[in-house]
Amino acid sequence: MRTDNNSGVKIIPSEAEVLKLEARYEAVTADISQELKELELEEEKALTRYHKSFGELRELCQKYNLKNSEWQNIIYDKREQLYQEAELEDYDKKIERKANLLNEEDKKIGILNSQLEGILKQIVSECGKGDPLEEEKISQKDLESAKNQTKYQLSELERKIAFSEKAIQKYRENLTALSEYNNFSADEEIHFEQDFKKMSEKELRDFKGMLIRDYNDIIRCVQKCRETLAQTLNKIARQEAFQDASYKTPLENMLKVCDNAAKVLRQLNITLESYDSLMKQLEVDISLVETEKKNVTELLEDYVQNIHKNLEKIGRNSTIKIREKSIKMLKVILPVWEDNEKLYSLRLSDLVDEITEEGIRLFENNENAQEYIGRKVTSKNLYDTVVGTGNVQIQLYKIEEQREQQISWNQVAKNSGGEGFLSAFVILSSLLDYMRKDDSDIFMDKNEGKVLLMDNPFAQTNAEHLLKPLMNLADKTNTQLICLTGLGGESIYNRFDNIYVLNLIEAHLRNGIQYLRPEHKKGEEVKVETILPTHIEVEEMLF
């Protein structure tokens, strides 16, 4: 479609014109595509030649150790390359010839040095000196005078030789007199202040006598010291404190070598070193024992403190209403742990020390310490020793018909039978409630149900003012009471939701046989599983 410029009317080309235009477009694009392919092919060939030339250039740079700056501005010329290679080859040949000449000269130098060494050795062997004296240092001597001086020196040497031979003879005579001491070994060199060369024969004999005298005195002193050492070691070995093998064996070893003071001293040092090592080991063991004692004391203290905390929990659920007043039936009043913590720690430490000392005594006597420790390390004894059970106050309430009175645990025995039973039930229900609690379960009410079966609890507790708090406390602690009794009355019946009567019925089939028949007197009938016994026999027994 095209638009006429004069009239602005759009003209639709015919089908023949479209085919003609398409053919023309294909011809033009075909030529361009062919040229483009040829150009890409040429580009690829040029790139290949470039990489090849670049690789050759890099090899030449590595071969001749050239930097990039040395060839970047130089136009490559094949003839120049051949010329430079010829020059380089010529230089290599020259270097090789110089190296050969240098090698030949080194060989000549080695031969000359060898000849020089031979000449120097010959000079030393013939003249006694390696280097000749310089001419200006050579002095003219009077040979006759030098000869006379040499003769004089020779006569002086002969005189000294004669004196030395005489002194040697003198020394030999003294050494012969001291030959009995030749077997003595000298452990160290001894230096004397006297100059033996200047001593006369008499002075040397006197000095020898003095040495023998001193030696005999030393021998007597050493013998006396040996006897004293042996007596001292024997005295120590006989003492009761040193009868242990760890002390007695080293003493016996020292007695065996008491003739040699050096060996005794060596044995003593070895013994002292072993004792020092043992003491260090004992110090380590003591530190471990102290650490273990501290750990045991801390564990026992945590245990006693845990008992203390749990005692506070007993009775916390014993609050009931009596005559419209909330009364806590059981109060356990304890000393404040934090106020007496240091005293408790001291008491516990003393107890551990006492148990340790007695246990060691029992072990030393080969007695059984387990029974003793079992008696001492009990919850009651630990708590009584550390805190003191006498410091724990237990307060209950005595419920009378018109009033309630707070009393201590010691006053419970003075109560009447019913009041005493109520106090005992308060303790029992509080203990059951404490034992059933699970402090780790945060999603439950921590008050699990209990069932308490009692035989005739109403013998003395049938009064309403006693039964009502008993039942309220049972309900508070979620305790179900199953009470077997032959008593009746509204004061008892009104306290229970369900009441059953068990009747003994005579059996008609067998004489003297009875069976139980339950009768539901009060409460709703509850469908429960019943376990029927085969038979129950009741016999009268004479005592």
Secondary structure, DSSP 8 states (H G I E B T S, - for coil): -EE-TTT--EE---HHHHHHHHHHHHHHHHHHHHHHHHHHHHHHHHHHHHHHHHHHHHHHHHHHT--GGGTTT----HHHHHHHHHHHHHHHHHHHHHHHHHHHHHHHHHHHHHHHHHHHHHHHHHHS-SS---GGG-----HHHHHHHHHHHHHHHHHHHHHHHHHHHHHHHHHHHTGGGTT---SS----SS-GGG--HHHHHHHHHHHHHHHHHHHHHHHHHHHHHHHHHHHHHHSGGG-SHHHHHHHHHHHHTTT-HHHHHHHHHHHHHHHHHHHHHHHHHHHHHHHHHHHHHHHHHHHHHHHHHHHHHTTTT-EEEETTEEEESEEEE---TGGGHHHHHHHHHHHHHHHHHHHHHHHHTT--HHHHHHHHSSHHHHHHHHT-GGG-EEEEEEE-SS-EEEEEGGGGGGS-HHHHHHHHHHHHHHHHHHHH--TT-SSS-S---EEEEEESTTSS--SHHHHHHHHHHHHHTTEEEEEE-S--SHHHHTT-S-EEEEEEEE-SSSTT-EEEEEEEEES----------S---------
